[in-house]
Amino acid sequence: YQPASLLNAGNLTVLPGKNLTLLGGSTINTGQLTAPSGTITVAAVSGENVVRISQTGHLLSLEIKP
């Protein structure tokens, strides 16, 4: 399998204090990302990997395994 590409050309906004994550095989942002008092993460994961996202204790973690 091949990871999917992600393209954002829009305006994405989350509520204050919240997080916004874009994750794909390749990730392109030509729009606007807004996360007041929060965190914005844009990540690309190529090849055959497993990505695990968890919110234990409401903290976002990212684990990539080949």
Protein Blocks (a to p, Z undefined) as FASTA:
>chain_A
ZZdddddfbdcdddehiacddddfbdcdfbdcddehiacdddddehjddddddfehhiac
ddddZZ
